[in-house]
Structures are given as structure tokens and as C-alpha cells.
Amino acid sequence: MSNWMRKTFVVLVSILTFGLVTPSQAFLNENENLNKSDSKAPSSLHSQTEVTEIAEEAEIDHGHFVQKMTSEAEHQAYMKFGSKIKPVIENEFQSIILPKIQLAIEETTKHFSENELSYLTISEVPAYAKSEKIFHIYDERSGEDIIRFHVRRDHPPLDGYYFNFHYHTRKDNFQEHHSLGDIFWDKNVPPQWNSLS
């Protein structure tokens, strides 16, 4: 019953009975219950706000994780390139490949909880120069890889040398190549990975 109807009812009963009969206690209790439920609404709104804030914190934590992994990925890539390759491809790597690495990390880890993210870490560049591996992100509890980032030297017939950047995920048991892009090197054979000038 709306508020104005209740007030009208109270006034009519009082006028008709010359004030001898007052509205029943049940009617008044109903008003009190409505008022109490109205006062509970802000607290449920408060709990919804808390849930939203928790979700936003999780997004911030995931965003922080992605930024941290991207920064470490850049560092690992430069170690892989060495001082002979890095100066030649650094600008293209930063503008083309690195943003795609960031998106791949973000997409692959978006369903991980904050607790699970805390156990993910990045591997180091292998010491041997022939490997495609740049770095892997793995779960340090199990040692299981989540995503693997690689670079391969390609030499198409009658063309120069390219660095093909790609990644593999646990989702398809690391079978599919997910391309990040190619960077042209030169007509001449590039130096070995980790080469120093």
C-alpha cells in the first residue's frame, strides 16, 4: 500500500470514529517493517559496492601481473638477442612484438585467481644459442609451463632472413603456433643468439 493511501486511511478512520478507534497495530507494524527494509537497502548496496571493489582490485592485480611479466619479457628478449642483434631490431620489437606479447600474457592468464598468479613466474633465457626459446611463464609449484614464447630464424627461398616470433599455450598442449609477427634482419646470416659485439 502506498504511503499516501495509508495516511488517508488513518485520517478517515479518525474522522469517522471521532478519534475513538485508532488504526490497528498490524497496520502500523507494516509501516515499521517497510521502513526497516528501506534502511536495509543501503547495506545491500554497500555489499554490492564491496563486491565491485574486490573485482576492481583483482583486475588491478591482474593488470599489475601482466605489466610485471611484460617488463621481464622485454628484459629476457634483449638478453636473448645479445648486443649484436638488439640494436638492429629493438625498435620494431618494442612497437610490434612486445604489445602482442603483453596481449598474449593477458589473454592466457585472465582466468587465473590472484593466488594462482602469485605462483606464476618467468623462466630465464637458455645459455645455448641455437634454441628458439625466449622465455616461458610457468607455475613454480608444479613446474608446468603455461605459455611459451619463442623466436625462430626463417630464411624463405630467394629472400633475406627474418625473425619469426610466436608462442604456444598449454590450452592446446603447446602444439599450435600463435604468430606474434616477423622482423626482417638482412640478406646476410644473422649472428647467433646472445652474441656480444
Phi, psi and omega in degrees: 000136183287161185298317182293329179290322179297314180298317178298317180299315180298316180295315180298315180297318180295320181291314184294328183256011181052034176082000181285329180245131177254157178303149185297156180295328180298320179296318179293322178298324179298319178298317180297318179297320178296318179296321179294318180294327176295323180287338177282336182303315179298326181291324176291326175295322178297317180292325176295322178296319178298317179298317179297317179296320178296317179297319179295320177298319179298319178296319178296316180296319178295318177298319178296318178299314181298317178299317180297314180295322179295319178297315178293324178299317179299315179299313180296321180297316181294326174296319179297315183295323185076174186282351176272322183272321186308309184298333183281322186248000186304313183297315179293323178299314181294321185273332185251309189277313185301316177299327178287326174297316179300315179297320179296318178296314181300313182294318184290329186254007187295336181265002179280142176285167179301320179296315179296320179299327182294341179263356179274136180219169185252139180278169179265160176295135178294152182288329183281146191274348185271346185291148175280340187299129168264302176196162173236150169255126185223164177273116185290344177289314184258343184078005183279131177290144176256316181211141182238126178253128184229160172223137183232144174274123178248146177222083178299148180304137178060028180223176178277196180262142178233152169257118180261114179263133180205172177218163178232148179236160177294335184305320179247028179059034175062027182272319186274139173273121175257110187286138174254338178137170180240145174236126180287136178263288186181176173285333180277156179295131178288158177292168177294155174301152179066013181291139178256150180283000000 
